[in-house]
């Protein structure tokens, strides 16, 4: 699964925005402010959904990893790369 887990957006003031993963030790960049952007949960029929806090509900997906990838793709396009 290509999560593009190392994309970092560095602002002119030195702040960094990224999707949190444990691929990089983000604490090495300084004080962290972590916010949940979405939830990925199954429904009663076993299909997976990604509910974005500031966006749409994506799905249904047959597999959890499909919902996770859709979540990452949406967040990258609409939250991270739009800056």
C-alpha positions in Angstrom: 0.0 0.0 0.0 1.5 3.3 -1.1 0.7 5.7 1.8 3.3 8.3 0.8 4.1 8.4 4.4 7.1 10.7 4.2 5.5 13.7 2.4 6.3 16.8 4.5 5.0 20.3 3.8 7.4 22.9 5.3 5.9 26.3 5.7 8.0 29.6 5.4 7.7 29.9 9.2 9.4 26.5 9.7 6.3 24.6 10.7 5.7 21.2 9.2 2.5 19.5 8.2 2.3 15.8 7.4 0.3 12.7 7.8 1.4 11.0 11.1 3.1 7.7 10.8 6.0 6.1 12.6 8.2 6.0 9.5 9.9 9.2 10.6 10.6 10.3 14.1 8.5 13.5 13.9 9.5 14.5 17.4 13.0 15.2 16.0 11.4 18.1 14.2 10.2 19.8 17.4 7.0 20.1 19.4 4.2 18.0 17.9 0.6 19.0 17.5 -1.3 15.9 16.5 -5.0 16.1 15.4 -7.2 13.2 14.3 -8.5 13.9 10.8 -10.7 10.9 10.2 -12.0 7.5 11.4 -11.9 4.2 9.5 -14.6 1.8 10.8 -16.6 -1.2 9.5 -20.4 -1.1 9.2 -22.8 -3.9 10.3 -22.4 -5.6 6.9 -18.6 -5.8 7.1 -17.8 -2.9 4.6 -15.3 -0.3 5.6 -15.8 3.5 5.6 -13.5 6.4 6.0 -15.3 9.3 7.7 -13.3 12.5 7.3 -13.8 15.1 10.1 -13.7 18.0 7.6 -14.8 16.1 4.5 -16.9 13.3 3.1 -17.6 9.8 4.1 -15.7 7.6 1.7 -16.8 4.0 0.9 -18.0 1.4 1.1 -14.8 -0.7 0.7 -14.5 -4.4 0.9 -11.1 -4.2 2.7 -9.8 -2.0 5.5 -6.6 -1.2 3.6 -8.7 0.2 0.7 -10.5 2.6 3.1 -7.2 3.6 4.6 -5.7 4.3 1.2 -8.8 6.4 0.2 -8.4 8.3 3.5 -4.8 9.0 2.9 -5.4 10.1 -0.7 -8.2 12.4 0.3 -6.2 14.0 3.1 -3.1 14.5 0.9 -5.2 16.2 -1.8 -7.5 18.3 0.3 -5.6 19.0 3.5 -1.9 18.6 3.0 -1.2 19.5 -0.6 -3.8 22.3 -0.8 -1.6 24.6 1.4 
